[in-house]
Amino acid sequence: MRKIALTLIVSTLFVSSNAWAQAAAKETPHQAPRRMHTAVNPQQAIEEHQAWLRANAPKLIQDWAQLGRYRAANEAVAAPLKGEQRVVFYGDSITDGWKLETYFPGKPYVNRGISGQTTPQMLVRFRPDVVNLKPKAVVILAGTNDIAGNTGPMSIADIKANFEAMADIAQANGIRPVLCSVLPVHDYNERAARFAATRSMEQIKEINAFLREMAQRRGLVYVDYYSAMLDDKGLLRDDLADDGLHPNDAGYRVMVPLVEQGIAKALKPAPSRKR
């Protein structure tokens, strides 16, 4: 049964990736995600992405949302001390690779990022990896892998619904969400061009516009990494991410003060009402 299930997942991911590729190929020049500055075969980039999906299929069948990644670590986390302003950083590889103790020394921040994850996976693990740690706030940074189709094709409506659901759960448990923009991408080298081939800048902008509107509508905090990291060509500054997607030290240094401001705003006590 397990072999059959694994085969089904591999087949589904392969078909999903092919569907994404066919849709991308039908885009008009005006609708195309973006121009490639580095010569790379888009089909080759898509095939490499399909190979990555197939390689990760066994992990998906064993623990689709990767609930086991932080299980032991969560059990070891003590209850917050009195007055502790605990914050969970929640997301994909960009969060996973963020060394919080280096960039936020002495802060009670907890990293619960998992490389490659999409918002539906994050929604499944939101309670054990966020709520049960009893933080005051959660910094949510996600969406780029949804666009890439890491767990199958995702509509923008699906992505929006997952962000709303995570915010619902957080607020229902007294946790203040900090919504972060999806980072831009660039294609200034061959490796970067391969990441960029599966991530539409137009979709990134659409999700960010939604997150900004959602924050305004629900009275939440929105952190705009996107605008701060663009170059004059409308792409991610090449000095901020060597591979066009994941921030390097310079990239994280740009992000740190922005998210610190967002966290401070989220944790600011609500003004007391006069009777």
VENURBEL-V107974 format. One line per field, one symbol per residue. psi: psi as a letter, one per 20 degrees, with the letter a starting at -180 (. if undefined). A space follows every 50 residues. Layout:
psi->???
This chain:
psi->ghhggggggggghggghhggghghhiqrhhiqgrqphpoqohhggghhhg hgghhighhhhhngilhigjgghhhiprqqrpipmpppppbbhhghjonh hgimpiqmppplqppiqrhhghggjhghifgiilrhqpooorhhhghikh krppqhhggghhgggghggghhjkpopopqqpqrrrlirggghhghhjop hghghgghhghggggghjkrpponhghijqaijkrppiiiohjigpqagh ghhhhghghgggghghipqqpqpp.
